[in-house]
Amino acid sequence: MRLVKPLSTALLTFGLLFTAIPGANSASLLNEILNGGVLKVGTTGDWNPMTMKNPATNSYTGYDIDVMTELAKDLGVKVKFIPTDWKTLVSGVTSGKYHMTGSASVSPARAKATGYSISYFSLATVPLTLKKNASKFKDWSDLNKPNVTVAATLGTTQEKQVKLFFPNAKHKIVEAPARDFQEVLAGRADAHITSNVEAYKLVEKYQQMMVVPVKAPKARTPIAMLLPQNDQVWINYVNTWIALKTERGFFNKLGRKWKLQN
């Protein structure tokens, strides 16, 4: 006999009971989305393979884009992607610029201001450098030196991580639309750190780059969607949807499509 996962069952039951209360969702974004017919999603468009913007067509592709398109379809509404960047990702939710975001690393700092959905996969952090530096950088400790510059993008989880992982190194923090890996490619930084998911895509695209062969990745982190902190009805709906889609294999299928590696 196949046992139903307790977490999914609990989320489904709680979500359905909560939304069944008369008037419970009258002040919720869920009601606004259903009445307005549009789900507004904040996305950065610079995180391969999660969200990638095509400037020529002003359109988006990626894992996140597929997730949000599916959510909108199940809600019976259209999806509208709102451009944002990492430093304003949280404020876009709190100010009401969009109803939610695509995937974002779960962090206590963000959780002070916003709510989170349940997680649907996780990432780990790895460092990247140029192949010509292969003999110099073989593990984390090789990067934590005063003569080494490690880049990160402002507002990302990696911005905090470079300072934590490499206190002895120089830190080069760049602001979007610039990206940290571009600093490495241009020779203005020796290395940068990113999720293992993005790392595989970068080394595939830029043949001169490599993942530093560290003994183990750092900071394994769950990924979830950012939502307004005080809108429990909307959070419950999204959590119920994630639980159902997980049970039905949607996220596994999508992970295979976009070749996510964890």
Buried (B, 14 or more C-beta within 10 A) or exposed (E): EEEEEEEBEEBBEEBEEBBEEEEBBEEBBBBBBBEEEBBBBBBBBBBBBBBBBEEEEEEBBBBBBBBBBBBBEEBEBEBEBEBBBBBBBBEBBEEEEBBBBBBBBBBEEBBEEBBBBBBBBBBBBBBBBBEEBEEBBBEBEBBBBEEBBBBBBBBBBBBBBBBEBBEEBBBBBBEBEEBBBBBBBEEEBBBBBBBBBBBBBBBEEBEEBBBBEBEEBBBEBBBBBBBBBEBBBBBBBBBBBBBBBBBEEBBBEBBEEBEBEE
